[in-house]
């Protein structure tokens, strides 16, 4: 590993990369370089040994990476930036002012490597920062060599640096580290943007779901891009009433998808492969599927597969009896990385409310989520790009105009200015107290229920319904029966 060049820190101090024109120039150069090397990049993506991806998947990754660069480029407004820079000089507030963090170090994950490098790099440039991209020469992805060559040629060396890795602790302390691997190499800095790569993803298929759509979305998410997306479902909980239909649909969609995919070479078995073999031997799961994929019906929830982060072409499926069983019968991580809930809206609302997830998706799985790393959990997740320019900048508002005054503030300022006689101070204090202690506006809730807690309110509401609906019915029925019985016994006497 080589020492970081001092020119990066100098450029950051001089705010060179914060110029909108510089940002546009760099993003334009990046986009042009990616367009000019399409064949080399696609060949590298499809020739990588593990995981093997199809030509269609490589095309999708390449197109999405290019589209992300365009997105960040289009978000730069040089005219608006100039107006905001001189707002205070013209006596106006600049409440939304943000400044770059300075230097961003990108440590890309293995999954969809091209996307995982290009998108955070583009976002960091749009945020006005110097950028360091870690692309190792040995043991790296096939696409690393292509990226290293083209980025070194086209990017400004004063604000961009490609290296095998950075281990200078002092340099890292002053930088924001995009750690997509989550392996702890970035130290304990609060500036880390760490991907929760090991957090799990759960999909739930309720009896009210569109089972065909659920199966299509879940199999695509699980088996696309070599089964390596951190947002691929690690476990599916399917309602017992639709289990058979769901299995049949999953098998059909998976078989169709794998018909056009390259076969993977036999490699050393990983933890998930070993867990599957062990569970099969112990009759904890029943597996079935086609060439290249397996659907795993979990019979024993004590199997490690029920709680594992799955990588590869496996889809563990367990049966549940109800929504309550789904939510409360198991101890899931809190929060999960993502939850996919296939159900009618009321049921989906219940599931997304009581299964804590960083992101919840109802009746769909965004294709964009399958590209790139897990989103940093310290920020609101962006399902499309995972990163944005604001993540790589800091709020630094400027105010040239005092905020609008209120009655309370004017009295407080008058009192704080001093120079009043004792009687005036007393009157001002009383007025300030009166303004501060005004009651809050009413909630609008009926007083009879306002003092009751949630369960007590529910009890009285249920009781009211019982008294108004059930008791009259019982009374009327009793009257009819009594009248009929009276007539019957009267006829017997006669």
Buried (B, 14 or more C-beta within 10 A) or exposed (E): EEEBBEBBBEBBEEEBBBEBEBBBBBBEBBBEBBEEBEEBBBBBBBEBEEBBBBEEBBBBBBEBBBBBBEBBBEEBEEEEBEEBBEBBEEEBBBEEBBEBBBBBBBBBBBBBBBBBBBBBBBBBBBBBBBBBBBBEEEEBBBBBBBBBBBBBEBBBEBBBBBBBEBEEEEBBEBBBBBBBBBEEBBEEBEBBBBBBBEBBBBBBBBBBBBBBBBBBBBBBBBBBBBBBBBBBBBBBBBBEBBBEBBBEBBBBBBBEBBEEBEEBEEEEEEEBBEBBEBBBEEEBBEBEBBEBBBBBBBBEEEBBBBBBBBBBBBBBBBBBEBBEBBBEEBEBBEBBBBBBBBBBEEBBBBBBEEBEBBBBBBBEBBBBBBBBBBBBBEEEBBBBBBBBBBBBBEEEEBEEEEEEEEEBEEBBEBBEEEEEEEEEBEBBEEBBEEBEEEEEEEEEEEEEBEEEEEEEBEEEEEEEEEEEEEEEEEEEEEEEEEEEEEEEEEEEEE
